[in-house]
Amino acid sequence: MSTIFGSLNILIALVFAGAAVALSVFGFWDALRHRPDAFTAAGKRTKNFWLAILGVCVLLSLFLFPSPFSFQWIISVVGAGVYLADVRPALRRVMGRGSSNNGPYGR
């Protein structure tokens, strides 16, 4: 019975670790796509600042892949999460790709 819970624990850890890698890689890739002036126009830090933060997040999540829920892993998830929840929507609004609340078919 304990092997079932041990296997389930390992599976959950791998899912969370994979999600952290995907989150940080997507954030880094998204930051690369935007122009440097869009970051300052959105009132956020510079593009190089966010690329450095997200680069560290990618490295931490990759190096800590088999062992999630460590302090460094949490730093990785929080760094990428802040970019995706705060900076990315601001960049999309500045670039004219933000939500218009019109729905999929317009008004």
N, CA, C and O atoms as a DFTB+ gen file, in Angstrom:
428 C
 N C O
     1  1       0.814      -1.194       0.000
     2  2       0.000       0.000       0.000
     3  2       0.862       1.264       0.000
     4  3       0.511       2.269      -0.618
     5  1       1.995       1.196       0.704
     6  2       2.847       2.385       0.762
     7  2       3.532       2.655      -0.580
     8  3       3.892       3.799      -0.859
     9  1       3.718       1.646      -1.404
    10  2       4.334       1.882      -2.704
    11  2       3.399       2.637      -3.634
    12  3       3.849       3.394      -4.494
    13  1       2.094       2.431      -3.464
    14  2       1.135       3.170      -4.288
    15  2       1.206       4.651      -3.952
    16  3       1.243       5.496      -4.846
    17  1       1.226       4.965      -2.652
    18  2       1.293       6.369      -2.257
    19  2       2.653       6.970      -2.580
    20  3       2.741       8.153      -2.907
    21  1       3.705       6.180      -2.494
    22  2       5.028       6.655      -2.876
    23  2       5.095       6.960      -4.358
    24  3       5.672       7.970      -4.761
    25  1       4.511       6.098      -5.171
    26  2       4.486       6.333      -6.622
    27  2       3.632       7.541      -6.961
    28  3       3.976       8.322      -7.848
    29  1       2.514       7.695      -6.252
    30  2       1.643       8.843      -6.484
    31  2       2.358      10.135      -6.096
    32  3       2.229      11.153      -6.778
    33  1       3.107      10.089      -5.008
    34  2       3.868      11.254      -4.572
    35  2       4.915      11.638      -5.617
    36  3       5.087      12.821      -5.912
    37  1       5.601      10.668      -6.167
    38  2       6.604      10.932      -7.209
    39  2       5.944      11.498      -8.460
    40  3       6.470      12.423      -9.078
    41  1       4.791      10.941      -8.834
    42  2       4.079      11.426     -10.019
    43  2       3.638      12.879      -9.840
    44  3       3.777      13.688     -10.757
    45  1       3.112      13.205      -8.674
    46  2       2.683      14.582      -8.410
    47  2       3.879      15.524      -8.440
    48  3       3.791      16.621      -8.992
    49  1       4.988      15.108      -7.852
    50  2       6.196      15.937      -7.855
    51  2       6.692      16.182      -9.277
    52  3       7.107      17.294      -9.606
    53  1       6.652      15.158     -10.117
    54  2       7.093      15.320     -11.500
    55  2       6.171      16.247     -12.285
    56  3       6.633      17.024     -13.121
    57  1       4.872      16.167     -12.020
    58  2       3.923      17.051     -12.706
    59  2       4.187      18.505     -12.319
    60  3       4.228      19.379     -13.184
    61  1       4.365      18.764     -11.028
    62  2       4.645      20.128     -10.587
    63  2       5.991      20.624     -11.109
    64  3       6.118      21.784     -11.500
    65  1       6.979      19.759     -11.117
    66  2       8.296      20.152     -11.627
    67  2       8.221      20.461     -13.121
    68  3       8.814      21.435     -13.584
    69  1       7.503      19.643     -13.868
    70  2       7.324      19.900     -15.305
    71  2       6.568      21.188     -15.562
    72  3       6.884      21.924     -16.496
    73  1       5.568      21.461     -14.733
    74  2       4.809      22.704     -14.876
    75  2       5.702      23.918     -14.597
    76  3       5.570      24.947     -15.261
    77  1       6.597      23.806     -13.633
    78  2       7.509      24.918     -13.330
    79  2       8.456      25.177     -14.496
    80  3       8.725      26.329     -14.837
    81  1       8.959      24.115     -15.105
    82  2       9.838      24.276     -16.267
    83  2       9.065      24.921     -17.415
    84  3       9.554      25.859     -18.045
    85  1       7.870      24.426     -17.684
    86  2       7.060      24.975     -18.780
    87  2       6.717      26.438     -18.534
    88  3       6.772      27.251     -19.456
    89  1       6.365      26.779     -17.304
    90  2       6.014      28.148     -16.948
    91  2       7.185      29.095     -17.160
    92  3       7.021      30.167     -17.743
    93  1       8.351      28.712     -16.696
    94  2       9.509      29.597     -16.814
    95  2      10.024      29.685     -18.252
    96  3      10.437      30.759     -18.689
    97  1      10.007      28.583     -18.988
    98  2      10.451      28.619     -20.391
    99  2       9.489      29.460     -21.225
   100  3       9.925      30.244     -22.068
   101  1       8.185      29.305     -20.997
   102  2       7.215      30.107     -21.740
   103  2       7.385      31.589     -21.414
   104  3       7.326      32.427     -22.314
   105  1       7.592      31.921     -20.150
   106  2       7.796      33.313     -19.777
   107  2       9.029      33.901     -20.442
   108  3       8.991      35.027     -20.938
   109  1      10.123      33.145     -20.456
   110  2      11.364      33.608     -21.095
   111  2      11.157      33.807     -22.588
   112  3      11.591      34.813     -23.149
   113  1      10.500      32.859     -23.227
   114  2      10.241      32.956     -24.668
   115  2       9.343      34.159     -24.976
   116  3       9.556      34.869     -25.959
   117  1       8.347      34.376     -24.130
   118  2       7.436      35.492     -24.351
   119  2       8.161      36.828     -24.180
   120  3       7.920      37.769     -24.935
   121  1       9.041      36.906     -23.195
   122  2       9.791      38.152     -22.987
   123  2      10.727      38.437     -24.160
   124  3      10.945      39.596     -24.513
   125  1      11.271      37.398     -24.757
   126  2      12.134      37.592     -25.928
   127  2      11.380      38.188     -27.109
   128  3      11.962      38.927     -27.902
   129  1      10.107      37.880     -27.234
   130  2       9.322      38.314     -28.391
   131  2       8.966      39.794     -28.369
   132  3       8.710      40.377     -29.422
   133  1       8.945      40.415     -27.193
   134  2       8.506      41.805     -27.100
   135  2       9.668      42.777     -27.295
   136  3      10.816      42.487     -26.959
   137  1       9.329      43.927     -27.845
   138  2      10.323      44.978     -28.062
   139  2      10.756      45.571     -26.725
   140  3       9.963      45.604     -25.784
   141  1      11.993      46.036     -26.627
   142  2      12.475      46.611     -25.363
   143  2      11.681      47.845     -24.909
   144  3      11.472      48.039     -23.712
   145  1      11.243      48.669     -25.854
   146  2      10.515      49.875     -25.461
   147  2       9.113      49.573     -24.940
   148  3       8.518      50.409     -24.260
   149  1       8.581      48.400     -25.245
   150  2       7.252      48.037     -24.739
   151  2       7.276      47.856     -23.224
   152  3       6.287      48.143     -22.550
   153  1       8.387      47.387     -22.692
   154  2       8.495      47.194     -21.247
   155  2       8.426      48.525     -20.520
   156  3       7.708      48.659     -19.530
   157  1       9.171      49.511     -21.008
   158  2       9.147      50.817     -20.348
   159  2       7.828      51.534     -20.601
   160  3       7.349      52.265     -19.733
   161  1       7.233      51.339     -21.775
   162  2       5.937      51.952     -22.059
   163  2       4.841      51.371     -21.166
   164  3       3.871      52.058     -20.848
   165  1       4.992      50.124     -20.768
   166  2       4.013      49.484     -19.888
   167  2       4.264      49.825     -18.427
   168  3       3.493      49.422     -17.555
   169  1       5.335      50.563     -18.153
   170  2       5.638      50.940     -16.779
   171  2       6.288      49.816     -15.987
   172  3       6.206      49.788     -14.759
   173  1       6.925      48.900     -16.681
   174  2       7.599      47.766     -16.031
   175  2       9.103      47.941     -16.132
   176  3       9.582      48.873     -16.779
   177  1       9.843      47.055     -15.500
   178  2      11.303      47.108     -15.581
   179  2      11.741      46.826     -17.014
   180  3      10.909      46.522     -17.869
   181  1      13.027      46.924     -17.279
   182  2      13.531      46.779     -18.642
   183  2      13.444      45.329     -19.124
   184  3      13.277      44.395     -18.339
   185  1      13.563      45.182     -20.424
   186  2      13.538      43.855     -21.023
   187  2      14.702      43.014     -20.503
   188  3      14.523      41.837     -20.189
   189  1      15.893      43.610     -20.411
   190  2      17.047      42.869     -19.912
   191  2      16.852      42.396     -18.479
   192  3      17.284      41.299     -18.123
   193  1      16.207      43.211     -17.656
   194  2      15.919      42.811     -16.277
   195  2      15.042      41.569     -16.264
   196  3      15.339      40.609     -15.552
   197  1      13.966      41.577     -17.042
   198  2      13.047      40.436     -17.043
   199  2      13.662      39.212     -17.702
   200  3      13.376      38.084     -17.300
   201  1      14.501      39.419     -18.709
   202  2      15.191      38.272     -19.302
   203  2      16.155      37.645     -18.299
   204  3      16.293      36.423     -18.253
   205  1      16.817      38.467     -17.502
   206  2      17.716      37.927     -16.477
   207  2      16.928      37.164     -15.413
   208  3      17.312      36.060     -15.026
   209  1      15.828      37.751     -14.943
   210  2      14.999      37.077     -13.926
   211  2      14.472      35.760     -14.478
   212  3      14.574      34.726     -13.818
   213  1      13.915      35.786     -15.672
   214  2      13.330      34.576     -16.249
   215  2      14.398      33.559     -16.624
   216  3      14.148      32.355     -16.559
   217  1      15.584      34.018     -17.016
   218  2      16.682      33.097     -17.283
   219  2      17.089      32.335     -16.027
   220  3      17.340      31.131     -16.077
   221  1      17.152      33.041     -14.905
   222  2      17.447      32.382     -13.627
   223  2      16.326      31.404     -13.279
   224  3      16.585      30.308     -12.782
   225  1      15.084      31.802     -13.541
   226  2      13.947      30.908     -13.278
   227  2      14.045      29.630     -14.110
   228  3      13.788      28.537     -13.605
   229  1      14.411      29.764     -15.366
   230  2      14.565      28.580     -16.230
   231  2      15.669      27.682     -15.692
   232  3      15.489      26.469     -15.578
   233  1      16.805      28.273     -15.363
   234  2      17.919      27.471     -14.859
   235  2      17.567      26.771     -13.554
   236  3      17.865      25.589     -13.385
   237  1      16.936      27.488     -12.633
   238  2      16.550      26.869     -11.360
   239  2      15.553      25.743     -11.564
   240  3      15.676      24.680     -10.955
   241  1      14.566      25.973     -12.418
   242  2      13.557      24.935     -12.618
   243  2      14.133      23.714     -13.335
   244  3      13.707      22.588     -13.078
   245  1      15.092      23.928     -14.225
   246  2      15.709      22.786     -14.906
   247  2      16.641      22.004     -13.982
   248  3      16.631      20.773     -13.978
   249  1      17.447      22.727     -13.196
   250  2      18.382      22.040     -12.310
   251  2      17.677      21.351     -11.152
   252  3      18.179      20.363     -10.617
   253  1      16.526      21.863     -10.765
   254  2      15.793      21.288      -9.638
   255  2      14.613      20.460     -10.101
   256  3      13.686      20.213      -9.329
   257  1      14.636      20.026     -11.355
   258  2      13.490      19.312     -11.918
   259  2      13.050      18.107     -11.090
   260  3      11.857      17.986     -10.812
   261  1      13.939      17.221     -10.685
   262  2      13.434      16.048      -9.978
   263  2      13.008      16.326      -8.534
   264  3      12.391      15.469      -7.900
   265  1      13.326      17.504      -8.011
   266  2      12.992      17.762      -6.598
   267  2      12.257      19.092      -6.442
   268  3      12.858      20.088      -6.043
   269  1      10.969      19.113      -6.753
   270  2      10.221      20.356      -6.588
   271  2       9.955      20.636      -5.110
   272  3      10.292      19.829      -4.243
   273  1       9.359      21.768      -4.843
   274  2       8.959      22.219      -3.516
   275  2      10.147      22.600      -2.644
   276  3      10.020      22.641      -1.420
   277  1      11.291      22.877      -3.242
   278  2      12.414      23.425      -2.497
   279  2      12.306      24.951      -2.551
   280  3      11.496      25.494      -3.303
   281  1      13.113      25.630      -1.763
   282  2      13.081      27.088      -1.729
   283  2      13.429      27.681      -3.093
   284  3      12.790      28.637      -3.533
   285  1      14.425      27.128      -3.758
   286  2      14.834      27.638      -5.067
   287  2      13.741      27.389      -6.106
   288  3      13.535      28.208      -7.002
   289  1      13.053      26.278      -5.990
   290  2      11.967      25.963      -6.916
   291  2      10.836      26.968      -6.757
   292  3      10.251      27.418      -7.742
   293  1      10.531      27.315      -5.508
   294  2       9.478      28.300      -5.252
   295  2       9.871      29.653      -5.829
   296  3       9.026      30.350      -6.389
   297  1      11.138      30.036      -5.703
   298  2      11.616      31.290      -6.295
   299  2      11.418      31.269      -7.803
   300  3      11.016      32.271      -8.395
   301  1      11.698      30.138      -8.422
   302  2      11.535      30.002      -9.867
   303  2      10.077      30.180     -10.279
   304  3       9.781      30.903     -11.231
   305  1       9.188      29.535      -9.580
   306  2       7.761      29.613      -9.915
   307  2       7.222      31.019      -9.670
   308  3       6.444      31.534     -10.473
   309  1       7.630      31.641      -8.570
   310  2       7.149      32.998      -8.264
   311  2       7.665      33.997      -9.299
   312  3       6.908      34.855      -9.753
   313  1       8.936      33.901      -9.678
   314  2       9.486      34.823     -10.676
   315  2       8.769      34.731     -12.005
   316  3       8.397      35.750     -12.586
   317  1       8.571      33.516     -12.491
   318  2       7.860      33.332     -13.760
   319  2       6.387      33.703     -13.619
   320  3       5.788      34.246     -14.546
   321  1       5.809      33.411     -12.464
   322  2       4.400      33.739     -12.234
   323  2       4.151      35.232     -12.224
   324  3       3.142      35.695     -12.756
   325  1       5.050      35.990     -11.627
   326  2       4.908      37.454     -11.615
   327  2       4.969      37.998     -13.034
   328  3       4.181      38.867     -13.406
   329  1       5.901      37.488     -13.822
   330  2       5.983      37.953     -15.207
   331  2       4.680      37.651     -15.953
   332  3       4.118      38.524     -16.614
   333  1       4.211      36.418     -15.841
   334  2       3.034      36.020     -16.618
   335  2       1.743      36.658     -16.115
   336  3       0.822      36.879     -16.901
   337  1       1.660      36.954     -14.829
   338  2       0.420      37.513     -14.287
   339  2       0.389      39.041     -14.320
   340  3      -0.691      39.630     -14.363
   341  1       1.548      39.690     -14.301
   342  2       1.575      41.149     -14.220
   343  2       2.189      41.806     -15.452
   344  3       1.583      42.695     -16.050
   345  1       3.380      41.376     -15.829
   346  2       4.110      42.044     -16.905
   347  2       3.525      41.697     -18.271
   348  3       3.319      42.584     -19.099
   349  1       3.260      40.430     -18.511
   350  2       2.758      40.015     -19.827
   351  2       1.438      40.693     -20.195
   352  3       1.313      41.175     -21.321
   353  1       0.436      40.755     -19.291
   354  2      -0.792      41.474     -19.669
   355  2      -0.552      42.954     -19.951
   356  3      -1.180      43.522     -20.844
   357  1       0.351      43.583     -19.199
   358  2       0.660      44.997     -19.455
   359  2       1.320      45.167     -20.819
   360  3       1.021      46.116     -21.543
   361  1       2.210      44.254     -21.164
   362  2       2.849      44.312     -22.488
   363  2       1.829      44.097     -23.596
   364  3       1.888      44.761     -24.631
   365  1       0.903      43.181     -23.391
   366  2      -0.122      42.924     -24.415
   367  2      -1.021      44.147     -24.603
   368  3      -1.427      44.444     -25.726
   369  1      -1.336      44.856     -23.520
   370  2      -2.147      46.073     -23.649
   371  2      -1.387      47.142     -24.422
   372  3      -1.962      47.809     -25.282
   373  1      -0.107      47.311     -24.127
   374  2       0.710      48.324     -24.811
   375  2       0.848      47.985     -26.284
   376  3       0.806      48.875     -27.134
   377  1       1.011      46.712     -26.589
   378  2       1.199      46.293     -27.985
   379  2      -0.119      46.191     -28.744
   380  3      -0.118      45.882     -29.936
   381  1      -1.239      46.445     -28.077
   382  2      -2.532      46.403     -28.744
   383  2      -3.114      45.015     -28.881
   384  3      -4.007      44.796     -29.699
   385  1      -2.620      44.068     -28.087
   386  2      -3.132      42.706     -28.150
   387  2      -3.834      42.317     -26.855
   388  3      -4.025      41.133     -26.577
   389  1      -4.213      43.309     -26.069
   390  2      -4.873      43.027     -24.803
   391  2      -6.309      42.604     -25.014
   392  3      -6.812      42.601     -26.138
   393  1      -6.957      42.252     -23.937
   394  2      -8.352      41.819     -24.045
   395  2      -9.236      43.020     -24.320
   396  3      -9.086      44.071     -23.696
   397  1     -10.135      42.864     -25.233
   398  2     -11.042      43.944     -25.588
   399  2     -12.438      43.700     -25.041
   400  3     -13.314      44.549     -25.207
   401  1     -12.668      42.560     -24.391
   402  2     -13.963      42.199     -23.808
   403  2     -15.087      42.195     -24.833
   404  3     -16.247      42.414     -24.484
   405  1     -14.757      41.951     -26.082
   406  2     -15.763      41.873     -27.126
   407  2     -16.217      40.456     -27.397
   408  3     -17.190      40.258     -28.126
   409  1     -15.568      39.493     -26.853
   410  2     -15.913      38.101     -27.134
   411  2     -15.266      37.645     -28.424
   412  3     -14.567      38.418     -29.079
   413  1     -15.492      36.404     -28.793
   414  2     -14.822      35.867     -29.979
   415  2     -15.368      36.399     -31.294
   416  3     -14.708      36.267     -32.325
   417  1     -16.566      37.002     -31.288
   418  2     -17.187      37.424     -32.539
   419  2     -17.346      38.934     -32.651
   420  3     -18.009      39.422     -33.566
   421  1     -16.745      39.673     -31.733
   422  2     -16.900      41.126     -31.762
   423  2     -18.208      41.548     -31.149
   424  3     -18.837      40.772     -30.430
   425  1     -18.626      42.754     -31.419
   426  2     -19.890      43.260     -30.854
   427  2     -21.022      43.062     -31.796
   428  3     -22.156      43.428     -31.485
